């Protein structure tokens, strides 16, 4: 299995991922490794507001090129080669299954998405000099990227678990789906009155919320903000992602970085505009990064 994964990864023919951004070999003439460019890496879990912050950075005048995001790179560089290796053709429309593939990739390439990001090549004639990537997660990805991408700066976005779950529920993204078979382990008849997460079929969710928060979340069903089935699905996604990536250790690694201007941690409870201003002023002041304002 190891040999097949390595062969599949190493024989990845060059592929254009977006305008001026590609991965694989042989690299087109005059394209440069991503290490040649200043890079802002947004770090954070689902629901912390990464896409919102990227839009706010543009509104605040930061002149940058947004790289293909984590979702795109996962599909094109992780899942597609592995499906080819397994002689399968259909991309999995299930977030739990996608996490399984990313876990497998990490077993062979410990840097995970950080490894992929560091392998990108850029056409300097087609992108702005400042690059922004959304997003890395987990301590292994941060460690790898910090070492491999010397010009990279990191901003970690955080939000309380209740806020993250609420955003996950409200965004109504078709990407947030789980295949029926992935829910088999928590399938049960859901009572009309929910007393706790166990009655919903996801007792493990209690580890991420206080008893008061648990009751407030369950009340979303009685208030018809979300159905019980939808809540169970979103909690399952929340749990799986939290188990896959240790956000506490990730934060500790960023806090311990050797230079004070290389990382910034922002609680996205503050406005996106204020967050964007903090990123521009604190992370890029020393680098003389220019804005359009």
C-alpha positions as CSV (number, residue, x, y, z in Angstrom):
1,X,0.0,0.0,0.0
2,X,2.8,2.4,0.9
3,X,4.6,1.9,-2.4
4,X,1.3,2.4,-4.4
5,X,0.6,5.6,-2.6
6,X,4.1,6.9,-3.1
7,X,4.1,6.0,-6.8
8,X,0.7,7.6,-7.3
9,X,1.8,10.8,-5.6
10,X,5.2,11.1,-7.2
11,X,3.8,10.4,-10.7
12,X,1.3,13.3,-10.4
13,X,1.5,15.0,-13.8
14,X,1.4,18.8,-13.6
15,X,-2.1,20.1,-13.2
16,X,-3.4,23.6,-13.3
17,X,-5.5,24.1,-10.1
18,X,-6.4,27.7,-10.8
19,X,-5.0,30.6,-12.8
20,X,-1.3,30.7,-12.2
21,X,-1.4,27.9,-9.6
22,X,-0.5,24.3,-10.2
23,X,1.0,21.1,-8.7
24,X,2.9,18.2,-10.1
25,X,5.7,17.6,-12.7
26,X,7.2,18.7,-15.0
27,X,6.8,22.3,-13.8
28,X,6.2,24.8,-16.7
29,X,9.0,27.2,-17.6
30,X,9.2,30.3,-15.6
31,X,6.9,29.0,-12.8
32,X,8.3,29.3,-9.3
33,X,7.9,27.3,-6.1
34,X,5.5,28.8,-3.6
35,X,8.4,29.3,-1.3
36,X,9.4,32.3,-3.5
37,X,6.3,34.3,-2.4
38,X,5.0,35.9,0.7
39,X,2.2,33.8,2.0
40,X,-0.6,34.2,4.6
41,X,-1.9,30.9,5.9
42,X,-5.3,31.0,7.6
43,X,-5.6,28.4,10.3
44,X,-8.9,27.2,11.7
45,X,-11.7,24.6,12.0
46,X,-15.1,24.7,10.3
47,X,-17.2,27.6,11.5
48,X,-14.4,30.0,12.7
49,X,-15.1,32.4,9.8
50,X,-12.2,31.8,7.4
51,X,-14.0,32.7,4.2
52,X,-15.5,35.8,5.9
53,X,-12.0,36.9,7.0
54,X,-10.6,36.4,3.4
55,X,-13.4,38.7,2.1
56,X,-12.7,41.2,4.8
57,X,-9.0,41.3,3.9
58,X,-9.9,42.2,0.3
59,X,-12.3,44.9,1.5
60,X,-9.6,46.4,3.7
61,X,-7.4,46.7,0.6
62,X,-4.9,43.9,0.9
63,X,-3.8,43.0,-2.6
64,X,-3.5,39.2,-2.8
65,X,-4.3,36.1,-4.7
66,X,-6.4,33.6,-3.0
67,X,-5.1,30.1,-3.6
68,X,-7.3,27.1,-4.3
69,X,-8.7,26.3,-0.8
70,X,-8.5,23.2,1.3
71,X,-11.6,21.7,-0.1
72,X,-10.3,22.0,-3.7
73,X,-6.8,20.6,-2.9
74,X,-8.3,17.7,-0.9
75,X,-10.4,16.7,-3.9
76,X,-7.7,17.2,-6.6
77,X,-4.5,16.1,-4.8
78,X,-5.6,13.7,-2.1
79,X,-8.9,12.1,-3.0
80,X,-8.6,11.9,-6.8
81,X,-5.2,10.0,-6.8
82,X,-6.4,7.7,-4.1
83,X,-9.6,6.9,-5.9
84,X,-7.5,6.2,-9.0
85,X,-5.3,3.9,-7.0
86,X,-8.4,2.1,-5.7
87,X,-9.9,2.1,-9.3
88,X,-12.9,4.2,-8.2
89,X,-14.3,7.1,-10.2
90,X,-16.8,8.9,-8.0
91,X,-15.8,11.5,-5.4
92,X,-17.3,10.8,-2.0
93,X,-20.1,13.3,-1.1
94,X,-19.6,12.7,2.6
95,X,-17.6,14.8,5.0
96,X,-16.8,11.8,7.2
97,X,-15.5,9.8,4.3
98,X,-13.4,12.8,3.1
99,X,-11.8,13.0,6.6
100,X,-11.0,9.3,6.3
101,X,-9.0,10.0,3.1
102,X,-7.2,13.0,4.6
103,X,-6.3,10.8,7.6
104,X,-4.9,8.1,5.2
105,X,-2.9,10.7,3.3
106,X,-1.4,11.9,6.6
107,X,-0.2,8.4,7.4
108,X,2.0,8.5,4.3
109,X,2.7,12.2,4.2
110,X,2.7,13.5,7.9
111,X,2.6,17.1,6.7
112,X,-0.9,16.5,5.3
113,X,-2.3,19.6,3.7
114,X,0.9,21.5,4.7
115,X,2.9,19.1,2.5
116,X,0.5,19.8,-0.4
117,X,0.6,23.5,0.0
118,X,4.5,23.5,0.1
119,X,4.5,21.6,-3.2
120,X,2.5,24.1,-5.2
121,X,4.1,26.1,-8.0
122,X,3.1,29.6,-9.1
123,X,3.2,31.6,-12.3
124,X,4.4,35.1,-11.2
125,X,2.9,36.7,-14.3
126,X,-0.6,35.6,-13.3
127,X,-0.8,36.2,-9.6
128,X,-0.3,39.0,-7.1
129,X,2.9,38.7,-5.1
130,X,0.9,38.2,-1.8
131,X,-0.7,34.7,-1.6
132,X,-3.4,33.7,0.9
133,X,-4.4,30.1,1.7
134,X,-7.5,28.8,3.4
135,X,-6.7,26.7,5.4
136,X,-4.5,24.5,7.5
137,X,-5.6,22.5,10.5
138,X,-3.8,20.4,13.1
139,X,-0.4,20.5,14.6
140,X,1.2,18.3,12.0
141,X,0.2,20.6,9.2
142,X,1.4,23.7,11.0
143,X,4.8,22.2,12.0
144,X,5.4,21.1,8.4
145,X,4.4,24.4,6.9
146,X,6.3,26.5,9.4
147,X,9.5,24.6,8.5
148,X,9.0,24.3,4.7
149,X,7.5,27.7,4.0
150,X,9.9,30.2,5.5
151,X,8.0,33.2,4.0
152,X,4.7,32.1,5.5
153,X,2.9,33.9,8.2
154,X,0.0,32.3,10.1
155,X,-3.3,33.7,11.5
156,X,-5.3,31.3,13.5
157,X,-9.0,32.0,13.8
158,X,-10.9,30.7,16.8
159,X,-14.5,30.8,18.0
160,X,-16.4,29.2,20.9
161,X,-17.7,25.7,20.1
162,X,-21.3,26.9,20.3
163,X,-20.6,29.6,17.7
164,X,-18.8,27.2,15.4
165,X,-21.8,24.7,15.6
166,X,-24.3,27.5,15.0
167,X,-22.4,28.7,11.9
168,X,-22.2,25.1,10.6
169,X,-26.0,24.8,11.0
170,X,-26.9,28.1,9.4
171,X,-24.6,28.0,6.4
172,X,-26.7,25.4,4.6
173,X,-23.8,24.2,2.5
174,X,-24.4,21.0,0.5
175,X,-20.8,20.1,1.2
176,X,-21.8,19.4,4.8
177,X,-23.4,16.0,4.1
178,X,-22.9,12.6,5.6
179,X,-23.6,9.3,3.8
180,X,-26.2,7.1,5.4
181,X,-23.8,4.4,6.2
182,X,-21.6,6.8,8.2
183,X,-24.6,7.5,10.5
184,X,-25.3,3.8,11.2
185,X,-23.4,3.9,14.5
186,X,-25.7,6.5,15.9
187,X,-29.0,5.5,14.3
188,X,-31.8,5.2,16.8
189,X,-35.4,6.4,17.2
190,X,-35.1,10.0,18.3
191,X,-37.6,10.9,21.0
192,X,-39.8,14.0,20.5
193,X,-38.3,15.6,23.6
194,X,-34.5,15.6,23.7
195,X,-33.0,15.5,27.1
196,X,-29.4,15.3,26.2
197,X,-27.0,14.5,23.3
198,X,-27.3,10.8,24.1
199,X,-31.0,10.9,23.3
200,X,-30.1,12.4,19.9
201,X,-27.7,9.5,19.3
202,X,-24.4,11.4,19.7
203,X,-23.4,11.1,23.4
204,X,-19.8,11.9,22.6
205,X,-20.8,15.5,21.7
206,X,-21.2,16.2,25.5
207,X,-17.4,16.4,25.7
208,X,-17.3,19.6,23.7
209,X,-20.1,21.6,25.4
210,X,-21.1,22.5,28.9
211,X,-24.4,21.1,30.3
212,X,-26.0,24.5,29.8
213,X,-24.7,24.8,26.2
214,X,-26.0,21.3,25.5
215,X,-29.5,22.2,26.6
216,X,-29.4,25.4,24.5
217,X,-28.3,23.5,21.5
218,X,-31.1,20.9,21.9
219,X,-33.6,23.8,22.2
220,X,-32.8,24.7,18.6
221,X,-34.9,21.7,17.6
222,X,-37.9,22.7,19.7
223,X,-37.6,26.2,18.3
224,X,-37.6,24.7,14.8
225,X,-34.2,26.3,13.9
226,X,-33.0,22.8,12.9
227,X,-34.5,19.4,12.7
228,X,-33.3,16.7,15.0
229,X,-31.8,14.7,12.1
230,X,-30.0,17.8,10.8
231,X,-28.6,18.6,14.3
232,X,-27.4,15.0,14.7
233,X,-25.6,15.2,11.3
234,X,-23.9,18.6,12.1
235,X,-22.8,17.4,15.5
236,X,-21.4,14.3,13.9
237,X,-19.3,16.4,11.5
238,X,-18.2,18.7,14.4
239,X,-17.1,15.7,16.5
240,X,-15.2,13.9,13.6
241,X,-13.3,17.1,12.7
242,X,-12.5,17.9,16.3
243,X,-11.1,14.4,16.8
244,X,-9.1,14.6,13.5
245,X,-7.4,17.9,14.3
246,X,-6.2,19.0,17.8
247,X,-7.0,22.8,17.8
248,X,-5.5,23.2,21.3
249,X,-2.1,21.8,20.3
250,X,-2.3,23.8,17.1
251,X,-2.7,27.0,19.0
252,X,0.2,26.2,21.4
253,X,2.5,25.6,18.4
254,X,1.6,29.0,16.9
255,X,2.0,30.7,20.2
256,X,5.5,29.2,20.5
257,X,6.7,30.4,17.1
258,X,10.2,31.9,17.3
259,X,9.2,35.4,15.9
260,X,6.4,37.4,17.3
261,X,5.3,38.8,13.9
262,X,5.0,35.4,12.3
263,X,1.7,34.3,13.9
264,X,-1.5,35.9,15.2
265,X,-4.5,34.4,16.9
266,X,-7.8,36.1,16.6
267,X,-11.2,35.3,18.1
268,X,-13.7,35.9,15.4
269,X,-16.3,37.0,17.8
270,X,-15.0,40.5,16.9
271,X,-16.1,42.0,13.6
272,X,-14.5,40.7,10.4
273,X,-13.3,44.2,9.6
274,X,-11.5,44.6,12.9
275,X,-9.9,41.2,12.4
276,X,-8.7,42.0,8.9
277,X,-7.2,45.3,10.1
278,X,-5.4,43.4,12.9
279,X,-4.0,40.9,10.4
280,X,-2.7,43.6,8.1
281,X,-1.2,45.9,10.7
282,X,0.3,43.3,13.0
283,X,1.4,40.6,10.6
284,X,2.5,42.7,7.7
285,X,3.7,46.0,9.0
286,X,7.3,44.8,9.3
287,X,7.2,43.4,5.8
288,X,6.0,46.7,4.3
289,X,3.1,45.0,2.6
290,X,1.0,47.5,0.7
291,X,-2.8,47.8,0.5
292,X,-5.0,49.4,-2.1
293,X,-6.2,51.9,0.5
